[in-house]
């Protein structure tokens, strides 16, 4: 997988998770576990995206 495609896929997944999170929060009785899981997964994707964009050594400073 090329570098650009990986970044595109991570950004797409991040947007998808964000949309799912918004939908869950709009429900009359949001599922707290689902919200927590979506937030956790979104942060994981964000971390992967940062590493893919700038490299792993950028966070070590």
N, CA, C, O and CB atoms as a CASP TS submission, in Angstrom:
PFRMAT TS
TARGET T0000
AUTHOR 0000-0000-0000
METHOD Language model
MODEL 1
PARENT N/A
ATOM      1  N   UNK     1       0.848  -1.164   0.000  1.00  0.00           N
ATOM      2  CA  UNK     1       0.000   0.000   0.000  1.00  0.00           C
ATOM      3  C   UNK     1       0.902   1.237   0.000  1.00  0.00           C
ATOM      4  O   UNK     1       1.827   1.335   0.806  1.00  0.00           O
ATOM      5  CB  UNK     1      -0.970  -0.008   1.224  1.00  0.00           C
ATOM      6  N   UNK     2       0.632   2.166  -0.893  1.00  0.00           N
ATOM      7  CA  UNK     2       1.457   3.366  -0.941  1.00  0.00           C
ATOM      8  C   UNK     2       1.140   4.278   0.238  1.00  0.00           C
ATOM      9  O   UNK     2       0.091   4.171   0.874  1.00  0.00           O
ATOM     10  CB  UNK     2       1.248   4.113  -2.266  1.00  0.00           C
ATOM     11  N   UNK     3       2.059   5.158   0.500  1.00  0.00           N
ATOM     12  CA  UNK     3       1.946   6.086   1.629  1.00  0.00           C
ATOM     13  C   UNK     3       0.684   6.956   1.501  1.00  0.00           C
ATOM     14  O   UNK     3      -0.058   7.108   2.471  1.00  0.00           O
ATOM     15  CB  UNK     3       3.204   6.981   1.714  1.00  0.00           C
ATOM     16  N   UNK     4       0.440   7.522   0.319  1.00  0.00           N
ATOM     17  CA  UNK     4      -0.725   8.392   0.108  1.00  0.00           C
ATOM     18  C   UNK     4      -2.039   7.649   0.288  1.00  0.00           C
ATOM     19  O   UNK     4      -2.994   8.195   0.843  1.00  0.00           O
ATOM     20  CB  UNK     4      -0.675   9.003  -1.281  1.00  0.00           C
ATOM     21  N   UNK     5      -2.091   6.422  -0.173  1.00  0.00           N
ATOM     22  CA  UNK     5      -3.321   5.633  -0.030  1.00  0.00           C
ATOM     23  C   UNK     5      -3.578   5.333   1.445  1.00  0.00           C
ATOM     24  O   UNK     5      -4.719   5.393   1.901  1.00  0.00           O
ATOM     25  CB  UNK     5      -3.228   4.312  -0.843  1.00  0.00           C
ATOM     26  N   UNK     6      -2.530   5.014   2.185  1.00  0.00           N
ATOM     27  CA  UNK     6      -2.689   4.738   3.626  1.00  0.00           C
ATOM     28  C   UNK     6      -3.235   5.976   4.344  1.00  0.00           C
ATOM     29  O   UNK     6      -4.150   5.861   5.159  1.00  0.00           O
ATOM     30  CB  UNK     6      -1.328   4.303   4.259  1.00  0.00           C
ATOM     31  N   UNK     7      -2.691   7.138   4.053  1.00  0.00           N
ATOM     32  CA  UNK     7      -3.174   8.371   4.682  1.00  0.00           C
ATOM     33  C   UNK     7      -4.625   8.621   4.306  1.00  0.00           C
ATOM     34  O   UNK     7      -5.430   8.992   5.160  1.00  0.00           O
ATOM     35  CB  UNK     7      -2.301   9.573   4.271  1.00  0.00           C
ATOM     36  N   UNK     8      -4.969   8.422   3.034  1.00  0.00           N
ATOM     37  CA  UNK     8      -6.351   8.620   2.580  1.00  0.00           C
ATOM     38  C   UNK     8      -7.302   7.674   3.322  1.00  0.00           C
ATOM     39  O   UNK     8      -8.382   8.079   3.751  1.00  0.00           O
ATOM     40  CB  UNK     8      -6.457   8.394   1.050  1.00  0.00           C
ATOM     41  N   UNK     9      -6.889   6.415   3.466  1.00  0.00           N
ATOM     42  CA  UNK     9      -7.736   5.429   4.145  1.00  0.00           C
ATOM     43  C   UNK     9      -7.919   5.778   5.623  1.00  0.00           C
ATOM     44  O   UNK     9      -9.014   5.641   6.168  1.00  0.00           O
ATOM     45  CB  UNK     9      -7.130   4.023   4.010  1.00  0.00           C
ATOM     46  N   UNK    10      -6.846   6.228   6.260  1.00  0.00           N
ATOM     47  CA  UNK    10      -6.945   6.613   7.667  1.00  0.00           C
ATOM     48  C   UNK    10      -7.855   7.825   7.841  1.00  0.00           C
ATOM     49  O   UNK    10      -8.667   7.863   8.765  1.00  0.00           O
ATOM     50  CB  UNK    10      -5.555   6.912   8.238  1.00  0.00           C
ATOM     51  N   UNK    11      -7.723   8.810   6.964  1.00  0.00           N
ATOM     52  CA  UNK    11      -8.601   9.986   7.035  1.00  0.00           C
ATOM     53  C   UNK    11     -10.053   9.599   6.810  1.00  0.00           C
ATOM     54  O   UNK    11     -10.944  10.110   7.488  1.00  0.00           O
ATOM     55  CB  UNK    11      -8.176  11.040   6.005  1.00  0.00           C
ATOM     56  N   UNK    12     -10.298   8.703   5.865  1.00  0.00           N
ATOM     57  CA  UNK    12     -11.660   8.237   5.596  1.00  0.00           C
ATOM     58  C   UNK    12     -12.225   7.509   6.810  1.00  0.00           C
ATOM     59  O   UNK    12     -13.382   7.716   7.176  1.00  0.00           O
ATOM     60  CB  UNK    12     -11.685   7.314   4.362  1.00  0.00           C
ATOM     61  N   UNK    13     -11.423   6.668   7.428  1.00  0.00           N
ATOM     62  CA  UNK    13     -11.882   5.931   8.613  1.00  0.00           C
ATOM     63  C   UNK    13     -12.161   6.898   9.760  1.00  0.00           C
ATOM     64  O   UNK    13     -13.137   6.727  10.490  1.00  0.00           O
ATOM     65  CB  UNK    13     -10.831   4.874   9.045  1.00  0.00           C
ATOM     66  N   UNK    14     -11.317   7.905   9.923  1.00  0.00           N
ATOM     67  CA  UNK    14     -11.514   8.895  10.979  1.00  0.00           C
ATOM     68  C   UNK    14     -12.832   9.642  10.772  1.00  0.00           C
ATOM     69  O   UNK    14     -13.581   9.860  11.724  1.00  0.00           O
ATOM     70  CB  UNK    14     -10.334   9.889  11.015  1.00  0.00           C
ATOM     71  N   UNK    15     -13.114  10.035   9.521  1.00  0.00           N
ATOM     72  CA  UNK    15     -14.383  10.714   9.221  1.00  0.00           C
ATOM     73  C   UNK    15     -15.571   9.806   9.487  1.00  0.00           C
ATOM     74  O   UNK    15     -16.579  10.247  10.037  1.00  0.00           O
ATOM     75  CB  UNK    15     -14.408  11.185   7.767  1.00  0.00           C
ATOM     76  N   UNK    16     -15.458   8.538   9.099  1.00  0.00           N
ATOM     77  CA  UNK    16     -16.531   7.575   9.306  1.00  0.00           C
ATOM     78  C   UNK    16     -16.807   7.395  10.801  1.00  0.00           C
ATOM     79  O   UNK    16     -17.964   7.384  11.221  1.00  0.00           O
ATOM     80  CB  UNK    16     -16.173   6.224   8.657  1.00  0.00           C
ATOM     81  N   UNK    17     -15.745   7.253  11.605  1.00  0.00           N
ATOM     82  CA  UNK    17     -15.915   7.105  13.044  1.00  0.00           C
ATOM     83  C   UNK    17     -16.538   8.363  13.649  1.00  0.00           C
ATOM     84  O   UNK    17     -17.389   8.273  14.534  1.00  0.00           O
ATOM     85  CB  UNK    17     -14.567   6.803  13.713  1.00  0.00           C
ATOM     86  N   UNK    18     -16.118   9.526  13.175  1.00  0.00           N
ATOM     87  CA  UNK    18     -16.684  10.784  13.646  1.00  0.00           C
ATOM     88  C   UNK    18     -18.181  10.846  13.345  1.00  0.00           C
ATOM     89  O   UNK    18     -18.967  11.271  14.191  1.00  0.00           O
ATOM     90  CB  UNK    18     -15.958  11.975  12.999  1.00  0.00           C
ATOM     91  N   UNK    19     -18.568  10.432  12.164  1.00  0.00           N
ATOM     92  CA  UNK    19     -19.984  10.432  11.788  1.00  0.00           C
ATOM     93  C   UNK    19     -20.781   9.466  12.667  1.00  0.00           C
ATOM     94  O   UNK    19     -21.872   9.797  13.132  1.00  0.00           O
ATOM     95  CB  UNK    19     -20.146  10.055  10.302  1.00  0.00           C
ATOM     96  N   UNK    20     -20.237   8.287  12.886  1.00  0.00           N
ATOM     97  CA  UNK    20     -20.909   7.304  13.765  1.00  0.00           C
ATOM     98  C   UNK    20     -21.067   7.855  15.175  1.00  0.00           C
ATOM     99  O   UNK    20     -22.107   7.660  15.805  1.00  0.00           O
ATOM    100  CB  UNK    20     -20.115   5.976  13.807  1.00  0.00           C
ATOM    101  N   UNK    21     -20.044   8.541  15.674  1.00  0.00           N
ATOM    102  CA  UNK    21     -20.092   9.134  17.000  1.00  0.00           C
ATOM    103  C   UNK    21     -21.186  10.198  17.070  1.00  0.00           C
ATOM    104  O   UNK    21     -21.955  10.237  18.031  1.00  0.00           O
ATOM    105  CB  UNK    21     -18.730   9.740  17.368  1.00  0.00           C
ATOM    106  N   UNK    22     -21.256  11.048  16.068  1.00  0.00           N
ATOM    107  CA  UNK    22     -22.302  12.080  16.039  1.00  0.00           C
ATOM    108  C   UNK    22     -23.693  11.459  16.014  1.00  0.00           C
ATOM    109  O   UNK    22     -24.605  11.926  16.696  1.00  0.00           O
ATOM    110  CB  UNK    22     -22.118  12.994  14.822  1.00  0.00           C
ATOM    111  N   UNK    23     -23.846  10.403  15.222  1.00  0.00           N
ATOM    112  CA  UNK    23     -25.145   9.726  15.151  1.00  0.00           C
ATOM    113  C   UNK    23     -25.516   9.125  16.503  1.00  0.00           C
ATOM    114  O   UNK    23     -26.667   9.208  16.931  1.00  0.00           O
ATOM    115  CB  UNK    23     -25.124   8.629  14.072  1.00  0.00           C
ATOM    116  N   UNK    24     -24.548   8.527  17.164  1.00  0.00           N
ATOM    117  CA  UNK    24     -24.819   7.927  18.468  1.00  0.00           C
ATOM    118  C   UNK    24     -25.212   8.998  19.489  1.00  0.00           C
ATOM    119  O   UNK    24     -26.113   8.784  20.300  1.00  0.00           O
ATOM    120  CB  UNK    24     -23.590   7.144  18.964  1.00  0.00           C
ATOM    121  N   UNK    25     -24.545  10.131  19.449  1.00  0.00           N
ATOM    122  CA  UNK    25     -24.844  11.209  20.392  1.00  0.00           C
ATOM    123  C   UNK    25     -26.215  11.833  20.151  1.00  0.00           C
ATOM    124  O   UNK    25     -26.794  12.413  21.069  1.00  0.00           O
ATOM    125  CB  UNK    25     -23.778  12.279  20.305  1.00  0.00           C
ATOM    126  N   UNK    26     -26.743  11.726  18.935  1.00  0.00           N
ATOM    127  CA  UNK    26     -28.061  12.279  18.608  1.00  0.00           C
ATOM    128  C   UNK    26     -29.211  11.382  19.065  1.00  0.00           C
ATOM    129  O   UNK    26     -30.358  11.824  19.129  1.00  0.00           O
ATOM    130  CB  UNK    26     -28.165  12.507  17.114  1.00  0.00           C
ATOM    131  N   UNK    27     -28.909  10.141  19.380  1.00  0.00           N
ATOM    132  CA  UNK    27     -29.955   9.213  19.805  1.00  0.00           C
ATOM    133  C   UNK    27     -30.594   9.695  21.100  1.00  0.00           C
ATOM    134  O   UNK    27     -29.933  10.344  21.910  1.00  0.00           O
ATOM    135  CB  UNK    27     -29.385   7.795  19.985  1.00  0.00           C
ATOM    136  N   UNK    28     -31.875   9.384  21.305  1.00  0.00           N
ATOM    137  CA  UNK    28     -32.546   9.789  22.548  1.00  0.00           C
ATOM    138  C   UNK    28     -31.840   9.249  23.795  1.00  0.00           C
ATOM    139  O   UNK    28     -31.735   9.946  24.805  1.00  0.00           O
ATOM    140  CB  UNK    28     -33.995   9.311  22.534  1.00  0.00           C
ATOM    141  N   UNK    29     -31.364   8.021  23.721  1.00  0.00           N
ATOM    142  CA  UNK    29     -30.601   7.438  24.832  1.00  0.00           C
ATOM    143  C   UNK    29     -29.300   6.857  24.272  1.00  0.00           C
ATOM    144  O   UNK    29     -29.231   5.669  23.956  1.00  0.00           O
ATOM    145  CB  UNK    29     -31.438   6.330  25.582  1.00  0.00           C
ATOM    146  N   UNK    30     -28.274   7.697  24.153  1.00  0.00           N
ATOM    147  CA  UNK    30     -26.999   7.224  23.605  1.00  0.00           C
ATOM    148  C   UNK    30     -26.396   6.111  24.463  1.00  0.00           C
ATOM    149  O   UNK    30     -26.528   6.103  25.687  1.00  0.00           O
ATOM    150  CB  UNK    30     -26.010   8.388  23.490  1.00  0.00           C
ATOM    151  N   UNK    31     -25.743   5.191  23.801  1.00  0.00           N
ATOM    152  CA  UNK    31     -25.081   4.077  24.467  1.00  0.00           C
ATOM    153  C   UNK    31     -23.685   4.544  24.905  1.00  0.00           C
ATOM    154  O   UNK    31     -22.811   4.784  24.072  1.00  0.00           O
ATOM    155  CB  UNK    31     -24.994   2.818  23.520  1.00  0.00           C
ATOM    156  N   UNK    32     -23.493   4.667  26.205  1.00  0.00           N
ATOM    157  CA  UNK    32     -22.225   5.173  26.747  1.00  0.00           C
ATOM    158  C   UNK    32     -21.042   4.291  26.338  1.00  0.00           C
ATOM    159  O   UNK    32     -19.958   4.795  26.044  1.00  0.00           O
ATOM    160  CB  UNK    32     -22.303   5.261  28.277  1.00  0.00           C
ATOM    161  N   UNK    33     -21.259   2.976  26.322  1.00  0.00           N
ATOM    162  CA  UNK    33     -20.177   2.072  25.917  1.00  0.00           C
ATOM    163  C   UNK    33     -19.812   2.283  24.450  1.00  0.00           C
ATOM    164  O   UNK    33     -18.632   2.302  24.102  1.00  0.00           O
ATOM    165  CB  UNK    33     -20.582   0.605  26.156  1.00  0.00           C
ATOM    166  N   UNK    34     -20.815   2.440  23.589  1.00  0.00           N
ATOM    167  CA  UNK    34     -20.561   2.669  22.163  1.00  0.00           C
ATOM    168  C   UNK    34     -19.814   3.989  21.954  1.00  0.00           C
ATOM    169  O   UNK    34     -18.906   4.072  21.127  1.00  0.00           O
ATOM    170  CB  UNK    34     -21.889   2.675  21.370  1.00  0.00           C
ATOM    171  N   UNK    35     -20.203   5.013  22.707  1.00  0.00           N
ATOM    172  CA  UNK    35     -19.528   6.308  22.595  1.00  0.00           C
ATOM    173  C   UNK    35     -18.065   6.181  23.006  1.00  0.00           C
ATOM    174  O   UNK    35     -17.172   6.681  22.323  1.00  0.00           O
ATOM    175  CB  UNK    35     -20.237   7.370  23.465  1.00  0.00           C
ATOM    176  N   UNK    36     -17.831   5.510  24.122  1.00  0.00           N
ATOM    177  CA  UNK    36     -16.466   5.316  24.597  1.00  0.00           C
ATOM    178  C   UNK    36     -15.634   4.540  23.576  1.00  0.00           C
ATOM    179  O   UNK    36     -14.483   4.890  23.315  1.00  0.00           O
ATOM    180  CB  UNK    36     -16.471   4.582  25.942  1.00  0.00           C
ATOM    181  N   UNK    37     -16.210   3.502  23.008  1.00  0.00           N
ATOM    182  CA  UNK    37     -15.507   2.690  22.017  1.00  0.00           C
ATOM    183  C   UNK    37     -15.206   3.499  20.756  1.00  0.00           C
ATOM    184  O   UNK    37     -14.096   3.425  20.229  1.00  0.00           O
ATOM    185  CB  UNK    37     -16.335   1.448  21.663  1.00  0.00           C
ATOM    186  N   UNK    38     -16.168   4.261  20.271  1.00  0.00           N
ATOM    187  CA  UNK    38     -15.956   5.072  19.072  1.00  0.00           C
ATOM    188  C   UNK    38     -14.876   6.126  19.306  1.00  0.00           C
ATOM    189  O   UNK    38     -14.041   6.360  18.432  1.00  0.00           O
ATOM    190  CB  UNK    38     -17.265   5.746  18.644  1.00  0.00           C
ATOM    191  N   UNK    39     -14.887   6.754  20.463  1.00  0.00           N
ATOM    192  CA  UNK    39     -13.859   7.750  20.781  1.00  0.00           C
ATOM    193  C   UNK    39     -12.473   7.111  20.846  1.00  0.00           C
ATOM    194  O   UNK    39     -11.498   7.667  20.339  1.00  0.00           O
ATOM    195  CB  UNK    39     -14.181   8.443  22.113  1.00  0.00           C
ATOM    196  N   UNK    40     -12.396   5.938  21.473  1.00  0.00           N
ATOM    197  CA  UNK    40     -11.116   5.227  21.571  1.00  0.00           C
ATOM    198  C   UNK    40     -10.582   4.869  20.194  1.00  0.00           C
ATOM    199  O   UNK    40      -9.402   5.068  19.907  1.00  0.00           O
ATOM    200  CB  UNK    40     -11.268   3.961  22.416  1.00  0.00           C
ATOM    201  N   UNK    41     -11.459   4.339  19.339  1.00  0.00           N
ATOM    202  CA  UNK    41     -11.048   3.956  17.990  1.00  0.00           C
ATOM    203  C   UNK    41     -10.652   5.176  17.166  1.00  0.00           C
ATOM    204  O   UNK    41      -9.706   5.118  16.380  1.00  0.00           O
ATOM    205  CB  UNK    41     -12.172   3.194  17.288  1.00  0.00           C
ATOM    206  N   UNK    42     -11.376   6.279  17.344  1.00  0.00           N
ATOM    207  CA  UNK    42     -11.064   7.507  16.622  1.00  0.00           C
ATOM    208  C   UNK    42      -9.678   8.033  17.018  1.00  0.00           C
ATOM    209  O   UNK    42      -8.913   8.481  16.164  1.00  0.00           O
ATOM    210  CB  UNK    42     -12.141   8.576  16.897  1.00  0.00           C
ATOM    211  N   UNK    43      -9.362   7.974  18.311  1.00  0.00           N
ATOM    212  CA  UNK    43      -8.039   8.404  18.770  1.00  0.00           C
ATOM    213  C   UNK    43      -6.933   7.494  18.240  1.00  0.00           C
ATOM    214  O   UNK    43      -5.850   7.969  17.898  1.00  0.00           O
ATOM    215  CB  UNK    43      -7.997   8.435  20.295  1.00  0.00           C
ATOM    216  N   UNK    44      -7.197   6.204  18.173  1.00  0.00           N
ATOM    217  CA  UNK    44      -6.208   5.279  17.610  1.00  0.00           C
ATOM    218  C   UNK    44      -5.916   5.628  16.155  1.00  0.00           C
ATOM    219  O   UNK    44      -4.759   5.645  15.735  1.00  0.00           O
ATOM    220  CB  UNK    44      -6.703   3.823  17.718  1.00  0.00           C
ATOM    221  N   UNK    45      -6.966   5.907  15.392  1.00  0.00           N
ATOM    222  CA  UNK    45      -6.795   6.260  13.984  1.00  0.00           C
ATOM    223  C   UNK    45      -6.046   7.584  13.873  1.00  0.00           C
ATOM    224  O   UNK    45      -5.186   7.745  13.007  1.00  0.00           O
ATOM    225  CB  UNK    45      -8.166   6.347  13.268  1.00  0.00           C
ATOM    226  N   UNK    46      -6.373   8.523  14.744  1.00  0.00           N
ATOM    227  CA  UNK    46      -5.689   9.825  14.731  1.00  0.00           C
ATOM    228  C   UNK    46      -4.197   9.652  14.994  1.00  0.00           C
ATOM    229  O   UNK    46      -3.374  10.287  14.334  1.00  0.00           O
ATOM    230  CB  UNK    46      -6.306  10.773  15.783  1.00  0.00           C
ATOM    231  N   UNK    47      -3.840   8.795  15.956  1.00  0.00           N
ATOM    232  CA  UNK    47      -2.435   8.517  16.243  1.00  0.00           C
ATOM    233  C   UNK    47      -1.743   7.875  15.042  1.00  0.00           C
ATOM    234  O   UNK    47      -0.627   8.256  14.689  1.00  0.00           O
ATOM    235  CB  UNK    47      -2.314   7.606  17.467  1.00  0.00           C
ATOM    236  N   UNK    48      -2.403   6.906  14.420  1.00  0.00           N
ATOM    237  CA  UNK    48      -1.835   6.261  13.235  1.00  0.00           C
ATOM    238  C   UNK    48      -1.643   7.261  12.107  1.00  0.00           C
ATOM    239  O   UNK    48      -0.643   7.220  11.390  1.00  0.00           O
ATOM    240  CB  UNK    48      -2.732   5.112  12.768  1.00  0.00           C
ATOM    241  N   UNK    49      -2.606   8.158  11.956  1.00  0.00           N
ATOM    242  CA  UNK    49      -2.545   9.172  10.909  1.00  0.00           C
ATOM    243  C   UNK    49      -1.360  10.116  11.145  1.00  0.00           C
ATOM    244  O   UNK    49      -0.626  10.443  10.212  1.00  0.00           O
ATOM    245  CB  UNK    49      -3.864   9.969  10.854  1.00  0.00           C
ATOM    246  N   UNK    50      -1.180  10.547  12.392  1.00  0.00           N
ATOM    247  CA  UNK    50      -0.059  11.423  12.718  1.00  0.00           C
ATOM    248  C   UNK    50       1.270  10.749  12.402  1.00  0.00           C
ATOM    249  O   UNK    50       2.165  11.370  11.829  1.00  0.00           O
ATOM    250  CB  UNK    50      -0.108  11.826  14.193  1.00  0.00           C
ATOM    251  N   UNK    51       1.396   9.497  12.771  1.00  0.00           N
ATOM    252  CA  UNK    51       2.622   8.749  12.497  1.00  0.00           C
ATOM    253  C   UNK    51       2.828   8.613  10.986  1.00  0.00           C
ATOM    254  O   UNK    51       3.948   8.766  10.497  1.00  0.00           O
ATOM    255  CB  UNK    51       2.570   7.349  13.166  1.00  0.00           C
ATOM    256  N   UNK    52       1.765   8.330  10.254  1.00  0.00           N
ATOM    257  CA  UNK    52       1.877   8.174   8.806  1.00  0.00           C
ATOM    258  C   UNK    52       2.267   9.490   8.128  1.00  0.00           C
ATOM    259  O   UNK    52       2.975   9.486   7.121  1.00  0.00           O
ATOM    260  CB  UNK    52       0.558   7.658   8.227  1.00  0.00           C
ATOM    261  N   UNK    53       1.805  10.614   8.679  1.00  0.00           N
ATOM    262  CA  UNK    53       2.077  11.916   8.062  1.00  0.00           C
ATOM    263  C   UNK    53       3.459  12.456   8.410  1.00  0.00           C
ATOM    264  O   UNK    53       4.149  12.980   7.536  1.00  0.00           O
ATOM    265  CB  UNK    53       1.025  12.916   8.485  1.00  0.00           C
ATOM    266  N   UNK    54       3.877  12.340   9.673  1.00  0.00           N
ATOM    267  CA  UNK    54       5.128  12.970  10.084  1.00  0.00           C
ATOM    268  C   UNK    54       6.188  11.984  10.554  1.00  0.00           C
ATOM    269  O   UNK    54       7.348  12.365  10.716  1.00  0.00           O
ATOM    270  CB  UNK    54       4.858  13.950  11.172  1.00  0.00           C
ATOM    271  N   UNK    55       5.830  10.763  10.771  1.00  0.00           N
ATOM    272  CA  UNK    55       6.802   9.771  11.209  1.00  0.00           C
ATOM    273  C   UNK    55       6.756   9.554  12.714  1.00  0.00           C
ATOM    274  O   UNK    55       6.322  10.438  13.453  1.00  0.00           O
ATOM    275  CB  UNK    55       8.195  10.190  10.794  1.00  0.00           C
ATOM    276  N   UNK    56       7.194   8.403  13.173  1.00  0.00           N
ATOM    277  CA  UNK    56       7.108   8.058  14.597  1.00  0.00           C
ATOM    278  C   UNK    56       8.013   8.907  15.489  1.00  0.00           C
ATOM    279  O   UNK    56       7.714   9.084  16.670  1.00  0.00           O
ATOM    280  CB  UNK    56       7.453   6.608  14.784  1.00  0.00           C
ATOM    281  N   UNK    57       9.104   9.432  14.952  1.00  0.00           N
ATOM    282  CA  UNK    57      10.042  10.190  15.778  1.00  0.00           C
ATOM    283  C   UNK    57       9.517  11.573  16.168  1.00  0.00           C
ATOM    284  O   UNK    57      10.058  12.175  17.096  1.00  0.00           O
ATOM    285  CB  UNK    57      11.352  10.339  15.047  1.00  0.00           C
ATOM    286  N   UNK    58       8.491  12.098  15.504  1.00  0.00           N
ATOM    287  CA  UNK    58       7.960  13.426  15.800  1.00  0.00           C
ATOM    288  C   UNK    58       7.318  13.475  17.178  1.00  0.00           C
ATOM    289  O   UNK    58       7.374  14.514  17.836  1.00  0.00           O
ATOM    290  CB  UNK    58       6.947  13.836  14.741  1.00  0.00           C
ATOM    291  N   UNK    59       6.714  12.391  17.634  1.00  0.00           N
ATOM    292  CA  UNK    59       6.067  12.376  18.943  1.00  0.00           C
ATOM    293  C   UNK    59       7.031  12.140  20.091  1.00  0.00           C
ATOM    294  O   UNK    59       6.642  12.300  21.248  1.00  0.00           O
ATOM    295  CB  UNK    59       5.008  11.325  18.968  1.00  0.00           C
ATOM    296  N   UNK    60       8.272  11.768  19.818  1.00  0.00           N
ATOM    297  CA  UNK    60       9.228  11.457  20.857  1.00  0.00           C
ATOM    298  C   UNK    60       9.908  12.700  21.427  1.00  0.00           C
ATOM    299  O   UNK    60      10.580  12.611  22.454  1.00  0.00           O
ATOM    300  CB  UNK    60      10.259  10.514  20.323  1.00  0.00           C
ATOM    301  N   UNK    61       9.750  13.842  20.791  1.00  0.00           N
ATOM    302  CA  UNK    61      10.455  15.061  21.236  1.00  0.00           C
ATOM    303  C   UNK    61       9.890  15.665  22.480  1.00  0.00           C
ATOM    304  O   UNK    61      10.390  16.685  22.953  1.00  0.00           O
ATOM    305  CB  UNK    61      10.434  16.084  20.167  1.00  0.00           C
TER
END
